[in-house]
Amino acid sequence: KIIEDGKSDSRQDIQHFARVFNLVLSFESGKTLLFEHEHRSVQRYLKQNDTLFEYETALLHYLRKLCDADKQESKELFLALRDKLDHIQKQPKQQRTLGIEEFILWADSHILNKPMLELLKGN
């Protein structure tokens, strides 16, 4: 509902998170055409808004690369994404950015080859 109503009164950070999260779901589904469509759609949406969070730019960049990567390249890309998100999160103005911790956990789940739920229970 948040995504469908782009002009709602929802906070902009929630709108951004919902769209990027939906893109990650498209990536995880393995449906390349759906992912490519969603990727273009999310890029357009984020560019039309005044505020583009640094972690969103990083996620879009790495998700595009991950879509075409083999298993070994994927692990390296997830490591690079995780490092980039960790670096962004440590910046004072980015520390409270909605969703960044969840995307770091998602990258960790791919790096360690473990479900996110298992990683959450470990924290």
Biopython code that builds the backbone (N, CA, C, O; Angstrom):
import numpy as np
from Bio.PDB.StructureBuilder import StructureBuilder

atoms = [
    (1, "LYS", "N", (0.819, -1.189, 0.000)),
    (1, "LYS", "CA", (0.000, 0.000, 0.000)),
    (1, "LYS", "C", (0.866, 1.258, 0.000)),
    (1, "LYS", "O", (0.527, 2.251, -0.643)),
    (2, "ILE", "N", (1.979, 1.211, 0.720)),
    (2, "ILE", "CA", (2.868, 2.367, 0.789)),
    (2, "ILE", "C", (3.407, 2.693, -0.596)),
    (2, "ILE", "O", (3.462, 3.859, -0.989)),
    (3, "ILE", "N", (3.803, 1.663, -1.335)),
    (3, "ILE", "CA", (4.377, 1.861, -2.663)),
    (3, "ILE", "C", (3.318, 2.334, -3.651)),
    (3, "ILE", "O", (3.574, 3.221, -4.465)),
    (4, "GLU", "N", (2.142, 1.748, -3.580)),
    (4, "GLU", "CA", (1.076, 2.088, -4.520)),
    (4, "GLU", "C", (0.626, 3.532, -4.383)),
    (4, "GLU", "O", (0.223, 4.155, -5.365)),
    (5, "ASP", "N", (0.690, 4.061, -3.187)),
    (5, "ASP", "CA", (0.245, 5.428, -2.941)),
    (5, "ASP", "C", (1.458, 6.338, -2.768)),
    (5, "ASP", "O", (1.738, 6.812, -1.667)),
    (6, "GLY", "N", (2.168, 6.576, -3.855)),
    (6, "GLY", "CA", (3.402, 7.347, -3.830)),
    (6, "GLY", "C", (3.247, 8.765, -3.338)),
    (6, "GLY", "O", (4.225, 9.368, -2.898)),
    (7, "LYS", "N", (2.067, 9.311, -3.397)),
    (7, "LYS", "CA", (1.856, 10.684, -2.955)),
    (7, "LYS", "C", (1.145, 10.727, -1.600)),
    (7, "LYS", "O", (0.451, 11.691, -1.276)),
    (8, "SER", "N", (1.330, 9.674, -0.828)),
    (8, "SER", "CA", (0.665, 9.617, 0.466)),
    (8, "SER", "C", (1.367, 10.512, 1.477)),
    (8, "SER", "O", (2.377, 11.151, 1.183)),
    (9, "ASP", "N", (0.806, 10.536, 2.663)),
    (9, "ASP", "CA", (1.387, 11.327, 3.733)),
    (9, "ASP", "C", (2.484, 10.563, 4.470)),
    (9, "ASP", "O", (3.032, 11.059, 5.455)),
    (10, "SER", "N", (2.808, 9.349, 3.994)),
    (10, "SER", "CA", (3.872, 8.568, 4.615)),
    (10, "SER", "C", (5.171, 9.345, 4.567)),
    (10, "SER", "O", (5.432, 10.099, 3.629)),
    (11, "ARG", "N", (5.976, 9.150, 5.588)),
    (11, "ARG", "CA", (7.278, 9.792, 5.593)),
    (11, "ARG", "C", (8.068, 9.348, 4.370)),
    (11, "ARG", "O", (7.945, 8.208, 3.920)),
    (12, "GLN", "N", (8.862, 10.234, 3.848)),
    (12, "GLN", "CA", (9.629, 9.956, 2.641)),
    (12, "GLN", "C", (10.605, 8.796, 2.862)),
    (12, "GLN", "O", (10.812, 7.993, 1.952)),
    (13, "ASP", "N", (11.211, 8.691, 4.057)),
    (13, "ASP", "CA", (12.145, 7.598, 4.308)),
    (13, "ASP", "C", (11.440, 6.242, 4.288)),
    (13, "ASP", "O", (12.039, 5.239, 3.901)),
    (14, "ILE", "N", (10.172, 6.206, 4.703)),
    (14, "ILE", "CA", (9.411, 4.962, 4.655)),
    (14, "ILE", "C", (9.098, 4.601, 3.207)),
    (14, "ILE", "O", (9.182, 3.434, 2.826)),
    (15, "GLN", "N", (8.739, 5.596, 2.399)),
    (15, "GLN", "CA", (8.503, 5.379, 0.973)),
    (15, "GLN", "C", (9.763, 4.814, 0.304)),
    (15, "GLN", "O", (9.698, 3.844, -0.451)),
    (16, "HIS", "N", (10.894, 5.435, 0.594)),
    (16, "HIS", "CA", (12.159, 4.996, 0.007)),
    (16, "HIS", "C", (12.467, 3.557, 0.428)),
    (16, "HIS", "O", (12.784, 2.715, -0.412)),
    (17, "PHE", "N", (12.374, 3.282, 1.729)),
    (17, "PHE", "CA", (12.669, 1.945, 2.229)),
    (17, "PHE", "C", (11.766, 0.902, 1.578)),
    (17, "PHE", "O", (12.237, -0.157, 1.163)),
    (18, "ALA", "N", (10.485, 1.194, 1.490)),
    (18, "ALA", "CA", (9.533, 0.238, 0.915)),
    (18, "ALA", "C", (9.881, -0.088, -0.536)),
    (18, "ALA", "O", (9.805, -1.245, -0.951)),
    (19, "ARG", "N", (10.253, 0.907, -1.287)),
    (19, "ARG", "CA", (10.599, 0.683, -2.699)),
    (19, "ARG", "C", (11.906, -0.099, -2.848)),
    (19, "ARG", "O", (11.998, -1.003, -3.679)),
    (20, "VAL", "N", (12.903, 0.243, -2.056)),
    (20, "VAL", "CA", (14.174, -0.479, -2.136)),
    (20, "VAL", "C", (13.998, -1.909, -1.627)),
    (20, "VAL", "O", (14.564, -2.844, -2.192)),
    (21, "PHE", "N", (13.226, -2.078, -0.578)),
    (21, "PHE", "CA", (12.952, -3.422, -0.052)),
    (21, "PHE", "C", (12.238, -4.267, -1.102)),
    (21, "PHE", "O", (12.556, -5.444, -1.277)),
    (22, "ASN", "N", (11.289, -3.681, -1.788)),
    (22, "ASN", "CA", (10.582, -4.382, -2.861)),
    (22, "ASN", "C", (11.545, -4.787, -3.979)),
    (22, "ASN", "O", (11.405, -5.856, -4.573)),
    (23, "LEU", "N", (12.510, -3.932, -4.253)),
    (23, "LEU", "CA", (13.529, -4.249, -5.260)),
    (23, "LEU", "C", (14.367, -5.448, -4.810)),
    (23, "LEU", "O", (14.676, -6.329, -5.613)),
    (24, "VAL", "N", (14.726, -5.478, -3.545)),
    (24, "VAL", "CA", (15.482, -6.616, -3.007)),
    (24, "VAL", "C", (14.659, -7.897, -3.125)),
    (24, "VAL", "O", (15.198, -8.953, -3.456)),
    (25, "LEU", "N", (13.371, -7.808, -2.858)),
    (25, "LEU", "CA", (12.493, -8.982, -3.007)),
    (25, "LEU", "C", (12.467, -9.453, -4.461)),
    (25, "LEU", "O", (12.480, -10.655, -4.728)),
    (26, "SER", "N", (12.431, -8.517, -5.385)),
    (26, "SER", "CA", (12.478, -8.877, -6.809)),
    (26, "SER", "C", (13.793, -9.566, -7.147)),
    (26, "SER", "O", (13.811, -10.546, -7.892)),
    (27, "PHE", "N", (14.883, -9.061, -6.604)),
    (27, "PHE", "CA", (16.194, -9.682, -6.815)),
    (27, "PHE", "C", (16.203, -11.104, -6.268)),
    (27, "PHE", "O", (16.656, -12.033, -6.937)),
    (28, "GLU", "N", (15.703, -11.264, -5.055)),
    (28, "GLU", "CA", (15.698, -12.581, -4.403)),
    (28, "GLU", "C", (14.809, -13.583, -5.134)),
    (28, "GLU", "O", (15.061, -14.786, -5.077)),
    (29, "SER", "N", (13.788, -13.109, -5.811)),
    (29, "SER", "CA", (12.892, -14.014, -6.530)),
    (29, "SER", "C", (13.579, -14.668, -7.721)),
    (29, "SER", "O", (13.143, -15.713, -8.204)),
    (30, "GLY", "N", (14.666, -14.039, -8.194)),
    (30, "GLY", "CA", (15.402, -14.598, -9.321)),
    (30, "GLY", "C", (14.767, -14.323, -10.674)),
    (30, "GLY", "O", (15.244, -14.820, -11.694)),
    (31, "LYS", "N", (13.718, -13.551, -10.695)),
    (31, "LYS", "CA", (13.042, -13.217, -11.953)),
    (31, "LYS", "C", (13.698, -11.968, -12.538)),
    (31, "LYS", "O", (13.393, -10.841, -12.147)),
    (32, "THR", "N", (14.601, -12.198, -13.477)),
    (32, "THR", "CA", (15.438, -11.132, -14.022)),
    (32, "THR", "C", (14.628, -10.006, -14.648)),
    (32, "THR", "O", (14.925, -8.834, -14.417)),
    (33, "LEU", "N", (13.615, -10.335, -15.432)),
    (33, "LEU", "CA", (12.821, -9.284, -16.088)),
    (33, "LEU", "C", (12.093, -8.423, -15.064)),
    (33, "LEU", "O", (12.044, -7.200, -15.192)),
    (34, "LEU", "N", (11.526, -9.069, -14.046)),
    (34, "LEU", "CA", (10.845, -8.328, -12.983)),
    (34, "LEU", "C", (11.842, -7.430, -12.261)),
    (34, "LEU", "O", (11.555, -6.265, -11.987)),
    (35, "PHE", "N", (13.013, -7.978, -11.957)),
    (35, "PHE", "CA", (14.031, -7.186, -11.268)),
    (35, "PHE", "C", (14.442, -5.977, -12.098)),
    (35, "PHE", "O", (14.515, -4.864, -11.579)),
    (36, "GLU", "N", (14.710, -6.189, -13.383)),
    (36, "GLU", "CA", (15.142, -5.077, -14.236)),
    (36, "GLU", "C", (14.077, -3.986, -14.303)),
    (36, "GLU", "O", (14.397, -2.798, -14.267)),
    (37, "HIS", "N", (12.813, -4.390, -14.402)),
    (37, "HIS", "CA", (11.712, -3.415, -14.408)),
    (37, "HIS", "C", (11.664, -2.657, -13.079)),
    (37, "HIS", "O", (11.567, -1.430, -13.061)),
    (38, "GLU", "N", (11.732, -3.391, -11.974)),
    (38, "GLU", "CA", (11.686, -2.762, -10.648)),
    (38, "GLU", "C", (12.884, -1.834, -10.439)),
    (38, "GLU", "O", (12.746, -0.751, -9.871)),
    (39, "HIS", "N", (14.048, -2.263, -10.897)),
    (39, "HIS", "CA", (15.267, -1.461, -10.730)),
    (39, "HIS", "C", (15.106, -0.104, -11.424)),
    (39, "HIS", "O", (15.405, 0.938, -10.841)),
    (40, "ARG", "N", (14.634, -0.128, -12.663)),
    (40, "ARG", "CA", (14.415, 1.134, -13.393)),
    (40, "ARG", "C", (13.365, 1.994, -12.695)),
    (40, "ARG", "O", (13.513, 3.211, -12.586)),
    (41, "SER", "N", (12.311, 1.348, -12.228)),
    (41, "SER", "CA", (11.231, 2.062, -11.559)),
    (41, "SER", "C", (11.711, 2.731, -10.270)),
    (41, "SER", "O", (11.391, 3.890, -10.007)),
    (42, "VAL", "N", (12.470, 2.001, -9.479)),
    (42, "VAL", "CA", (12.981, 2.549, -8.217)),
    (42, "VAL", "C", (13.970, 3.679, -8.494)),
    (42, "VAL", "O", (13.939, 4.710, -7.823)),
    (43, "GLN", "N", (14.842, 3.489, -9.475)),
    (43, "GLN", "CA", (15.784, 4.551, -9.831)),
    (43, "GLN", "C", (15.053, 5.830, -10.227)),
    (43, "GLN", "O", (15.409, 6.922, -9.783)),
    (44, "ARG", "N", (14.034, 5.685, -11.060)),
    (44, "ARG", "CA", (13.255, 6.861, -11.485)),
    (44, "ARG", "C", (12.606, 7.537, -10.286)),
    (44, "ARG", "O", (12.667, 8.758, -10.138)),
    (45, "TYR", "N", (11.986, 6.731, -9.435)),
    (45, "TYR", "CA", (11.299, 7.292, -8.266)),
    (45, "TYR", "C", (12.275, 8.054, -7.370)),
    (45, "TYR", "O", (12.000, 9.181, -6.958)),
    (46, "LEU", "N", (13.412, 7.431, -7.073)),
    (46, "LEU", "CA", (14.367, 8.050, -6.163)),
    (46, "LEU", "C", (14.982, 9.314, -6.758)),
    (46, "LEU", "O", (15.252, 10.269, -6.030)),
    (47, "LYS", "N", (15.204, 9.329, -8.057)),
    (47, "LYS", "CA", (15.775, 10.517, -8.705)),
    (47, "LYS", "C", (14.782, 11.673, -8.731)),
    (47, "LYS", "O", (15.183, 12.836, -8.719)),
    (48, "GLN", "N", (13.486, 11.359, -8.767)),
    (48, "GLN", "CA", (12.468, 12.406, -8.807)),
    (48, "GLN", "C", (12.295, 13.096, -7.465)),
    (48, "GLN", "O", (11.771, 14.208, -7.396)),
    (49, "ASN", "N", (12.732, 12.444, -6.406)),
    (49, "ASN", "CA", (12.603, 13.027, -5.070)),
    (49, "ASN", "C", (13.842, 13.822, -4.721)),
    (49, "ASN", "O", (14.920, 13.596, -5.272)),
    (50, "ASP", "N", (13.681, 14.740, -3.817)),
    (50, "ASP", "CA", (14.777, 15.615, -3.439)),
    (50, "ASP", "C", (15.863, 14.900, -2.634)),
    (50, "ASP", "O", (17.039, 15.249, -2.739)),
    (51, "THR", "N", (15.486, 13.919, -1.845)),
    (51, "THR", "CA", (16.427, 13.278, -0.946)),
    (51, "THR", "C", (16.720, 11.861, -1.404)),
    (51, "THR", "O", (15.837, 11.004, -1.433)),
    (52, "LEU", "N", (17.964, 11.633, -1.759)),
    (52, "LEU", "CA", (18.415, 10.290, -2.105)),
    (52, "LEU", "C", (19.465, 9.916, -1.077)),
    (52, "LEU", "O", (20.531, 10.528, -1.013)),
    (53, "PHE", "N", (19.157, 8.905, -0.271)),
    (53, "PHE", "CA", (20.086, 8.491, 0.761)),
    (53, "PHE", "C", (21.274, 7.770, 0.133)),
    (53, "PHE", "O", (21.131, 7.070, -0.870)),
    (54, "GLU", "N", (22.433, 7.949, 0.727)),
    (54, "GLU", "CA", (23.657, 7.362, 0.180)),
    (54, "GLU", "C", (23.565, 5.839, 0.118)),
    (54, "GLU", "O", (24.059, 5.225, -0.827)),
    (55, "TYR", "N", (22.934, 5.231, 1.120)),
    (55, "TYR", "CA", (22.850, 3.769, 1.111)),
    (55, "TYR", "C", (21.962, 3.275, -0.031)),
    (55, "TYR", "O", (22.172, 2.173, -0.538)),
    (56, "GLU", "N", (20.984, 4.065, -0.439)),
    (56, "GLU", "CA", (20.129, 3.664, -1.561)),
    (56, "GLU", "C", (20.930, 3.630, -2.860)),
    (56, "GLU", "O", (20.781, 2.717, -3.672)),
    (57, "THR", "N", (21.773, 4.627, -3.040)),
    (57, "THR", "CA", (22.628, 4.659, -4.221)),
    (57, "THR", "C", (23.531, 3.434, -4.248)),
    (57, "THR", "O", (23.691, 2.800, -5.291)),
    (58, "ALA", "N", (24.119, 3.102, -3.110)),
    (58, "ALA", "CA", (24.998, 1.927, -3.022)),
    (58, "ALA", "C", (24.225, 0.641, -3.317)),
    (58, "ALA", "O", (24.698, -0.213, -4.067)),
    (59, "LEU", "N", (23.053, 0.507, -2.734)),
    (59, "LEU", "CA", (22.247, -0.704, -2.969)),
    (59, "LEU", "C", (21.872, -0.848, -4.435)),
    (59, "LEU", "O", (21.990, -1.935, -5.001)),
    (60, "LEU", "N", (21.426, 0.228, -5.049)),
    (60, "LEU", "CA", (21.068, 0.171, -6.471)),
    (60, "LEU", "C", (22.260, -0.243, -7.318)),
    (60, "LEU", "O", (22.134, -1.059, -8.231)),
    (61, "HIS", "N", (23.400, 0.319, -7.011)),
    (61, "HIS", "CA", (24.621, 0.011, -7.761)),
    (61, "HIS", "C", (24.983, -1.472, -7.631)),
    (61, "HIS", "O", (25.217, -2.146, -8.634)),
    (62, "TYR", "N", (25.027, -1.970, -6.409)),
    (62, "TYR", "CA", (25.445, -3.355, -6.194)),
    (62, "TYR", "C", (24.380, -4.357, -6.625)),
    (62, "TYR", "O", (24.718, -5.434, -7.118)),
    (63, "LEU", "N", (23.120, -4.032, -6.452)),
    (63, "LEU", "CA", (22.069, -4.945, -6.911)),
    (63, "LEU", "C", (22.140, -5.142, -8.420)),
    (63, "LEU", "O", (21.942, -6.251, -8.917)),
    (64, "ARG", "N", (22.419, -4.077, -9.138)),
    (64, "ARG", "CA", (22.544, -4.184, -10.599)),
    (64, "ARG", "C", (23.690, -5.129, -10.968)),
    (64, "ARG", "O", (23.549, -5.968, -11.859)),
    (65, "LYS", "N", (24.820, -4.987, -10.279)),
    (65, "LYS", "CA", (25.966, -5.863, -10.527)),
    (65, "LYS", "C", (25.663, -7.309, -10.105)),
    (65, "LYS", "O", (26.048, -8.255, -10.793)),
    (66, "LEU", "N", (24.983, -7.467, -8.986)),
    (66, "LEU", "CA", (24.675, -8.806, -8.480)),
    (66, "LEU", "C", (23.762, -9.577, -9.418)),
    (66, "LEU", "O", (23.835, -10.803, -9.497)),
    (67, "CYS", "N", (22.916, -8.869, -10.118)),
    (67, "CYS", "CA", (21.970, -9.516, -11.020)),
    (67, "CYS", "C", (22.685, -10.328, -12.093)),
    (67, "CYS", "O", (22.173, -11.359, -12.529)),
    (68, "ASP", "N", (23.858, -9.879, -12.522)),
    (68, "ASP", "CA", (24.596, -10.541, -13.591)),
    (68, "ASP", "C", (25.779, -11.367, -13.096)),
    (68, "ASP", "O", (26.516, -11.927, -13.908)),
    (69, "ALA", "N", (25.975, -11.453, -11.787)),
    (69, "ALA", "CA", (27.167, -12.095, -11.235)),
    (69, "ALA", "C", (26.975, -13.601, -11.030)),
    (69, "ALA", "O", (25.865, -14.080, -10.795)),
    (70, "ASP", "N", (28.094, -14.332, -11.127)),
    (70, "ASP", "CA", (28.063, -15.756, -10.780)),
    (70, "ASP", "C", (28.234, -15.883, -9.261)),
    (70, "ASP", "O", (28.343, -14.877, -8.560)),
    (71, "LYS", "N", (28.255, -17.115, -8.761)),
    (71, "LYS", "CA", (28.264, -17.342, -7.314)),
    (71, "LYS", "C", (29.482, -16.717, -6.631)),
    (71, "LYS", "O", (29.341, -16.062, -5.598)),
    (72, "GLN", "N", (30.676, -16.912, -7.199)),
    (72, "GLN", "CA", (31.890, -16.351, -6.593)),
    (72, "GLN", "C", (31.874, -14.828, -6.640)),
    (72, "GLN", "O", (32.202, -14.172, -5.652)),
    (73, "GLU", "N", (31.496, -14.267, -7.776)),
    (73, "GLU", "CA", (31.411, -12.810, -7.890)),
    (73, "GLU", "C", (30.380, -12.249, -6.928)),
    (73, "GLU", "O", (30.568, -11.173, -6.361)),
    (74, "SER", "N", (29.283, -12.986, -6.744)),
    (74, "SER", "CA", (28.220, -12.536, -5.837)),
    (74, "SER", "C", (28.747, -12.373, -4.425)),
    (74, "SER", "O", (28.473, -11.371, -3.764)),
    (75, "LYS", "N", (29.503, -13.358, -3.961)),
    (75, "LYS", "CA", (30.030, -13.271, -2.598)),
    (75, "LYS", "C", (30.933, -12.049, -2.455)),
    (75, "LYS", "O", (30.852, -11.331, -1.458)),
    (76, "GLU", "N", (31.794, -11.808, -3.445)),
    (76, "GLU", "CA", (32.679, -10.645, -3.412)),
    (76, "GLU", "C", (31.877, -9.345, -3.444)),
    (76, "GLU", "O", (32.207, -8.389, -2.743)),
    (77, "LEU", "N", (30.828, -9.315, -4.256)),
    (77, "LEU", "CA", (29.985, -8.120, -4.328)),
    (77, "LEU", "C", (29.226, -7.887, -3.032)),
    (77, "LEU", "O", (29.084, -6.746, -2.593)),
    (78, "PHE", "N", (28.733, -8.963, -2.411)),
    (78, "PHE", "CA", (28.051, -8.809, -1.120)),
    (78, "PHE", "C", (29.016, -8.309, -0.053)),
    (78, "PHE", "O", (28.637, -7.501, 0.795)),
    (79, "LEU", "N", (30.265, -8.784, -0.087)),
    (79, "LEU", "CA", (31.274, -8.279, 0.854)),
    (79, "LEU", "C", (31.513, -6.787, 0.635)),
    (79, "LEU", "O", (31.584, -6.016, 1.592)),
    (80, "ALA", "N", (31.637, -6.387, -0.629)),
    (80, "ALA", "CA", (31.856, -4.975, -0.944)),
    (80, "ALA", "C", (30.641, -4.136, -0.540)),
    (80, "ALA", "O", (30.793, -3.038, -0.006)),
    (81, "LEU", "N", (29.445, -4.651, -0.794)),
    (81, "LEU", "CA", (28.220, -3.946, -0.409)),
    (81, "LEU", "C", (28.157, -3.796, 1.100)),
    (81, "LEU", "O", (27.826, -2.726, 1.611)),
    (82, "ARG", "N", (28.472, -4.858, 1.808)),
    (82, "ARG", "CA", (28.423, -4.834, 3.263)),
    (82, "ARG", "C", (29.407, -3.791, 3.806)),
    (82, "ARG", "O", (29.074, -3.024, 4.709)),
    (83, "ASP", "N", (30.623, -3.774, 3.245)),
    (83, "ASP", "CA", (31.629, -2.795, 3.668)),
    (83, "ASP", "C", (31.153, -1.374, 3.392)),
    (83, "ASP", "O", (31.309, -0.485, 4.228)),
    (84, "LYS", "N", (30.573, -1.169, 2.218)),
    (84, "LYS", "CA", (30.078, 0.163, 1.845)),
    (84, "LYS", "C", (28.954, 0.607, 2.782)),
    (84, "LYS", "O", (28.949, 1.743, 3.254)),
    (85, "LEU", "N", (28.003, -0.292, 3.050)),
    (85, "LEU", "CA", (26.890, 0.056, 3.943)),
    (85, "LEU", "C", (27.387, 0.315, 5.362)),
    (85, "LEU", "O", (26.897, 1.217, 6.041)),
    (86, "ASP", "N", (28.358, -0.475, 5.805)),
    (86, "ASP", "CA", (28.931, -0.285, 7.139)),
    (86, "ASP", "C", (29.610, 1.078, 7.225)),
    (86, "ASP", "O", (29.460, 1.787, 8.220)),
    (87, "HIS", "N", (30.352, 1.442, 6.192)),
    (87, "HIS", "CA", (31.013, 2.753, 6.134)),
    (87, "HIS", "C", (29.977, 3.882, 6.171)),
    (87, "HIS", "O", (30.146, 4.866, 6.891)),
    (88, "ILE", "N", (28.918, 3.729, 5.397)),
    (88, "ILE", "CA", (27.863, 4.748, 5.355)),
    (88, "ILE", "C", (27.190, 4.866, 6.720)),
    (88, "ILE", "O", (26.918, 5.969, 7.192)),
    (89, "GLN", "N", (26.927, 3.727, 7.348)),
    (89, "GLN", "CA", (26.224, 3.733, 8.636)),
    (89, "GLN", "C", (27.036, 4.439, 9.721)),
    (89, "GLN", "O", (26.463, 5.006, 10.652)),
    (90, "LYS", "N", (28.340, 4.410, 9.613)),
    (90, "LYS", "CA", (29.194, 5.027, 10.635)),
    (90, "LYS", "C", (29.255, 6.544, 10.513)),
    (90, "LYS", "O", (29.746, 7.219, 11.418)),
    (91, "GLN", "N", (28.764, 7.082, 9.411)),
    (91, "GLN", "CA", (28.750, 8.528, 9.246)),
    (91, "GLN", "C", (27.667, 9.110, 10.154)),
    (91, "GLN", "O", (26.550, 8.593, 10.186)),
    (92, "PRO", "N", (27.981, 10.175, 10.890)),
    (92, "PRO", "CA", (27.018, 10.722, 11.855)),
    (92, "PRO", "C", (25.628, 11.015, 11.295)),
    (92, "PRO", "O", (24.628, 10.721, 11.951)),
    (93, "LYS", "N", (25.549, 11.582, 10.106)),
    (93, "LYS", "CA", (24.233, 11.935, 9.565)),
    (93, "LYS", "C", (23.471, 10.728, 9.030)),
    (93, "LYS", "O", (22.277, 10.835, 8.750)),
    (94, "GLN", "N", (24.131, 9.583, 8.881)),
    (94, "GLN", "CA", (23.494, 8.386, 8.321)),
    (94, "GLN", "C", (23.135, 7.343, 9.393)),
    (94, "GLN", "O", (22.491, 6.342, 9.079)),
    (95, "GLN", "N", (23.540, 7.563, 10.643)),
    (95, "GLN", "CA", (23.396, 6.547, 11.668)),
    (95, "GLN", "C", (21.956, 6.113, 11.907)),
    (95, "GLN", "O", (21.715, 4.956, 12.250)),
    (96, "ARG", "N", (21.036, 6.977, 11.741)),
    (96, "ARG", "CA", (19.643, 6.645, 12.037)),
    (96, "ARG", "C", (18.812, 6.477, 10.772)),
    (96, "ARG", "O", (17.592, 6.638, 10.805)),
    (97, "THR", "N", (19.451, 6.158, 9.675)),
    (97, "THR", "CA", (18.760, 5.991, 8.405)),
    (97, "THR", "C", (17.929, 4.717, 8.445)),
    (97, "THR", "O", (18.440, 3.641, 8.753)),
    (98, "LEU", "N", (16.651, 4.847, 8.132)),
    (98, "LEU", "CA", (15.732, 3.718, 8.158)),
    (98, "LEU", "C", (16.141, 2.663, 7.138)),
    (98, "LEU", "O", (16.275, 2.959, 5.950)),
    (99, "GLY", "N", (16.340, 1.438, 7.598)),
    (99, "GLY", "CA", (16.573, 0.318, 6.711)),
    (99, "GLY", "C", (18.014, -0.106, 6.535)),
    (99, "GLY", "O", (18.275, -1.225, 6.091)),
    (100, "ILE", "N", (18.945, 0.748, 6.867)),
    (100, "ILE", "CA", (20.340, 0.411, 6.585)),
    (100, "ILE", "C", (20.793, -0.828, 7.358)),
    (100, "ILE", "O", (21.517, -1.661, 6.811)),
    (101, "GLU", "N", (20.383, -0.963, 8.610)),
    (101, "GLU", "CA", (20.771, -2.141, 9.397)),
    (101, "GLU", "C", (20.185, -3.420, 8.802)),
    (101, "GLU", "O", (20.838, -4.464, 8.807)),
    (102, "GLU", "N", (18.974, -3.342, 8.299)),
    (102, "GLU", "CA", (18.335, -4.506, 7.698)),
    (102, "GLU", "C", (19.058, -4.937, 6.428)),
    (102, "GLU", "O", (19.205, -6.131, 6.168)),
    (103, "PHE", "N", (19.508, -3.967, 5.639)),
    (103, "PHE", "CA", (20.220, -4.311, 4.410)),
    (103, "PHE", "C", (21.623, -4.838, 4.707)),
    (103, "PHE", "O", (22.137, -5.668, 3.957)),
    (104, "ILE", "N", (22.247, -4.371, 5.785)),
    (104, "ILE", "CA", (23.531, -4.943, 6.215)),
    (104, "ILE", "C", (23.321, -6.389, 6.635)),
    (104, "ILE", "O", (24.117, -7.259, 6.283)),
    (105, "LEU", "N", (22.266, -6.649, 7.377)),
    (105, "LEU", "CA", (21.948, -8.017, 7.790)),
    (105, "LEU", "C", (21.670, -8.905, 6.583)),
    (105, "LEU", "O", (22.082, -10.065, 6.555)),
    (106, "TRP", "N", (20.980, -8.368, 5.596)),
    (106, "TRP", "CA", (20.690, -9.111, 4.364)),
    (106, "TRP", "C", (21.989, -9.474, 3.651)),
    (106, "TRP", "O", (22.153, -10.608, 3.201)),
    (107, "ALA", "N", (22.910, -8.519, 3.546)),
    (107, "ALA", "CA", (24.205, -8.794, 2.915)),
    (107, "ALA", "C", (24.966, -9.855, 3.718)),
    (107, "ALA", "O", (25.556, -10.768, 3.142)),
    (108, "ASP", "N", (24.948, -9.731, 5.039)),
    (108, "ASP", "CA", (25.606, -10.726, 5.890)),
    (108, "ASP", "C", (25.040, -12.124, 5.668)),
    (108, "ASP", "O", (25.780, -13.107, 5.664)),
    (109, "SER", "N", (23.734, -12.205, 5.485)),
    (109, "SER", "CA", (23.118, -13.523, 5.290)),
    (109, "SER", "C", (23.632, -14.179, 4.014)),
    (109, "SER", "O", (23.776, -15.401, 3.956)),
    (110, "HIS", "N", (23.907, -13.378, 3.000)),
    (110, "HIS", "CA", (24.454, -13.924, 1.755)),
    (110, "HIS", "C", (25.946, -14.248, 1.895)),
    (110, "HIS", "O", (26.419, -15.233, 1.329)),
    (111, "ILE", "N", (26.668, -13.446, 2.627)),
    (111, "ILE", "CA", (28.100, -13.679, 2.831)),
    (111, "ILE", "C", (28.320, -14.963, 3.631)),
    (111, "ILE", "O", (29.172, -15.785, 3.293)),
    (112, "LEU", "N", (27.532, -15.117, 4.701)),
    (112, "LEU", "CA", (27.693, -16.271, 5.585)),
    (112, "LEU", "C", (26.877, -17.477, 5.143)),
    (112, "LEU", "O", (26.989, -18.563, 5.711)),
    (113, "ASN", "N", (26.055, -17.268, 4.121)),
    (113, "ASN", "CA", (25.190, -18.330, 3.607)),
    (113, "ASN", "C", (24.265, -18.888, 4.699)),
    (113, "ASN", "O", (24.093, -20.099, 4.842)),
    (114, "LYS", "N", (23.683, -17.966, 5.455)),
    (114, "LYS", "CA", (22.763, -18.313, 6.533)),
    (114, "LYS", "C", (21.493, -17.485, 6.384)),
    (114, "LYS", "O", (21.537, -16.367, 5.869)),
    (115, "PRO", "N", (20.363, -18.027, 6.830)),
    (115, "PRO", "CA", (19.127, -17.237, 6.791)),
    (115, "PRO", "C", (19.202, -16.021, 7.710)),
    (115, "PRO", "O", (19.856, -16.058, 8.752)),
    (116, "MET", "N", (18.534, -14.955, 7.318)),
    (116, "MET", "CA", (18.527, -13.744, 8.134)),
    (116, "MET", "C", (17.986, -14.011, 9.528)),
    (116, "MET", "O", (18.470, -13.434, 10.502)),
    (117, "LEU", "N", (16.987, -14.880, 9.632)),
    (117, "LEU", "CA", (16.405, -15.183, 10.931)),
    (117, "LEU", "C", (17.444, -15.755, 11.874)),
    (117, "LEU", "O", (17.465, -15.416, 13.057)),
    (118, "GLU", "N", (18.300, -16.614, 11.366)),
    (118, "GLU", "CA", (19.359, -17.204, 12.184)),
    (118, "GLU", "C", (20.322, -16.118, 12.659)),
    (118, "GLU", "O", (20.768, -16.137, 13.806)),
    (119, "LEU", "N", (20.637, -15.187, 11.790)),
    (119, "LEU", "CA", (21.537, -14.083, 12.170)),
    (119, "LEU", "C", (20.864, -13.171, 13.192)),
    (119, "LEU", "O", (21.521, -12.676, 14.107)),
    (120, "LEU", "N", (19.576, -12.949, 13.044)),
    (120, "LEU", "CA", (18.851, -12.120, 14.013)),
    (120, "LEU", "C", (18.842, -12.756, 15.398)),
    (120, "LEU", "O", (19.000, -12.068, 16.407)),
    (121, "LYS", "N", (18.659, -14.055, 15.439)),
    (121, "LYS", "CA", (18.656, -14.759, 16.722)),
    (121, "LYS", "C", (20.019, -14.704, 17.386)),
    (121, "LYS", "O", (20.123, -14.700, 18.612)),
    (122, "GLY", "N", (21.072, -14.662, 16.565)),
    (122, "GLY", "CA", (22.436, -14.580, 17.094)),
    (122, "GLY", "C", (22.767, -13.240, 17.678)),
    (122, "GLY", "O", (23.652, -13.131, 18.527)),
    (123, "ASN", "N", (22.048, -12.179, 17.225)),
    (123, "ASN", "CA", (22.294, -10.827, 17.741)),
    (123, "ASN", "C", (21.507, -10.647, 18.986)),
    (123, "ASN", "O", (21.557, -9.581, 19.600)),
]
sb = StructureBuilder()
sb.init_structure("model")
sb.init_model(0)
sb.init_chain("A")
sb.init_seg("    ")
for serial, (resi, resn, name, xyz) in enumerate(atoms, 1):
    if name == "N":
        sb.init_residue(resn, " ", resi, " ")
    sb.init_atom(name, np.array(xyz, "f"), 0.0, 1.0, " ", f" {name:<3s}", serial, name[0])
structure = sb.get_structure()
